Amino acid sequence: MNLEIGKLGHTEKAPMDLLFKADPSIEMIEKYLYSGECYLAKMNDEVVGVFVLMPNNPQEMELKNISIVDQYQGQGIGKEIIKYVMRISKMEGYEYLVVKTADTSADTIKYYEKMKFEHYFVAKGHFLKYYNQPIIENGNQAIDQVAMRRKL
Ligand SMILES: CC(C)(COP(=O)(O)OP(=O)(O)OC[C@H]1O[C@@H](n2cnc3c(N)ncnc32)[C@H](O)[C@@H]1OP(=O)(O)O)[C@@H](O)C(=O)NCCC(=O)NCCS
């Protein structure tokens, strides 16, 4: 696969539409774009994926907002991104890679389980506390946040 992964260039804009597919709150996206580092995955100069990296503490790197363009999903790009993130995070001395999602995101949880992430903790009421509007997914309101992690 001819995939190039790298930090968002100084003259590039973060692909908000793509980030929005993984997190329905523009405020939250803006917050972690400010405090984290945005990366793009490209094929032949076309953006096919995006993600943000943000350390939680000296042991944990968090992979936030991984999102692949619809027509490129299911082709192993997400998997390549996770491998890349694990490699650079380990090189930087982190022990764990953490991901977080909503309790209603059954597909995403299954995906992370498939990617060998283990359940870490549940932040009760996270989506009530930090999101201004109710987040509805598959007809259910997201309430708790599920954190998962993988040893590097
Ligand atoms: C979730 C997402 C990042 C996955 O990326 P992707 O490039 O489509 O996934 P990959 O092609 O790398 O899939 C890797 C493996 O996981 C499997 N898989 C993909 N989605 C899955 C799911 N929902 N449940 C179980 N397995 C899944 C694939 O079949 C593949 O298996 P294989 O290695 O045996 O072939 C992508 O679908 C996406 O952008 N979704 C919308 C945004 C989003 O919800 N992001 C998560 C935010 S927290």
The ligand as a MOL file (V3000), in Angstrom:
LIG
                    3D

  0  0  0     0  0            999 V3000
M  V30 BEGIN CTAB
M  V30 COUNTS 48 50 0 0 0
M  V30 BEGIN ATOM
M  V30 1 C -12.9560 2.7780 12.4400 0
M  V30 2 C -12.0470 3.0800 11.2330 0
M  V30 3 C -10.9860 4.0840 11.6660 0
M  V30 4 C -11.3690 1.7670 10.7910 0
M  V30 5 O -10.4280 2.0250 9.7560 0
M  V30 6 P -10.3600 1.1050 8.4440 0
M  V30 7 O -9.2250 1.5610 7.6090 0
M  V30 8 O -11.7050 1.0890 7.7890 0
M  V30 9 O -10.0980 -0.3490 9.0780 0
M  V30 10 P -9.0630 -1.4440 8.5450 0
M  V30 11 O -9.3360 -1.6510 7.0710 0
M  V30 12 O -7.6890 -1.0760 8.9310 0
M  V30 13 O -9.5460 -2.7260 9.3640 0
M  V30 14 C -8.6100 -3.5650 10.0110 0
M  V30 15 C -9.3040 -4.8240 10.4510 0
M  V30 16 O -10.4080 -4.5340 11.3210 0
M  V30 17 C -11.6070 -5.1170 10.8090 0
M  V30 18 N -12.7250 -4.2320 11.1300 0
M  V30 19 C -12.9990 -3.0170 10.5840 0
M  V30 20 N -14.1010 -2.5000 11.1680 0
M  V30 21 C -14.5040 -3.3950 12.1060 0
M  V30 22 C -15.5800 -3.4670 13.0400 0
M  V30 23 N -16.4570 -2.4900 13.1420 0
M  V30 24 N -15.6720 -4.5340 13.8490 0
M  V30 25 C -14.7840 -5.5510 13.7820 0
M  V30 26 N -13.7310 -5.5520 12.9130 0
M  V30 27 C -13.6140 -4.4980 12.0930 0
M  V30 28 C -11.3510 -5.2570 9.3220 0
M  V30 29 O -12.1630 -6.2730 8.7620 0
M  V30 30 C -9.8890 -5.6290 9.2910 0
M  V30 31 O -9.7270 -7.0020 9.6180 0
M  V30 32 P -8.5320 -7.9230 9.0000 0
M  V30 33 O -7.2370 -7.3160 9.5400 0
M  V30 34 O -8.8050 -9.2600 9.5370 0
M  V30 35 O -8.6570 -7.7800 7.5360 0
M  V30 36 C -12.8550 3.6250 10.0150 0
M  V30 37 O -13.8630 2.7120 9.6980 0
M  V30 38 C -13.4670 5.0080 10.2240 0
M  V30 39 O -12.8560 6.0040 9.8630 0
M  V30 40 N -14.7040 5.1050 10.7560 0
M  V30 41 C -15.4070 6.3860 10.9240 0
M  V30 42 C -14.7880 7.2550 11.9860 0
M  V30 43 C -14.7610 6.5900 13.3450 0
M  V30 44 O -15.7750 6.1020 13.8170 0
M  V30 45 N -13.5770 6.5780 14.0010 0
M  V30 46 C -13.4100 6.0700 15.3440 0
M  V30 47 C -13.4370 7.2240 16.2810 0
M  V30 48 S -13.2280 6.8630 17.9540 0
M  V30 END ATOM
M  V30 BEGIN BOND
M  V30 1 1 1 2
M  V30 2 1 2 3
M  V30 3 1 2 4
M  V30 4 1 2 36
M  V30 5 1 4 5
M  V30 6 1 5 6
M  V30 7 2 6 7
M  V30 8 1 6 8
M  V30 9 1 6 9
M  V30 10 1 9 10
M  V30 11 2 10 11
M  V30 12 1 10 12
M  V30 13 1 10 13
M  V30 14 1 13 14
M  V30 15 1 14 15
M  V30 16 1 15 16
M  V30 17 1 15 30
M  V30 18 1 16 17
M  V30 19 1 17 18
M  V30 20 1 17 28
M  V30 21 1 18 19
M  V30 22 1 18 27
M  V30 23 2 19 20
M  V30 24 1 20 21
M  V30 25 1 21 22
M  V30 26 2 21 27
M  V30 27 1 22 23
M  V30 28 2 22 24
M  V30 29 1 24 25
M  V30 30 2 25 26
M  V30 31 1 26 27
M  V30 32 1 28 29
M  V30 33 1 28 30
M  V30 34 1 30 31
M  V30 35 1 31 32
M  V30 36 2 32 33
M  V30 37 1 32 34
M  V30 38 1 32 35
M  V30 39 1 36 37
M  V30 40 1 36 38
M  V30 41 2 38 39
M  V30 42 1 38 40
M  V30 43 1 40 41
M  V30 44 1 41 42
M  V30 45 1 42 43
M  V30 46 2 43 44
M  V30 47 1 43 45
M  V30 48 1 45 46
M  V30 49 1 46 47
M  V30 50 1 47 48
M  V30 END BOND
M  V30 END CTAB
M  END
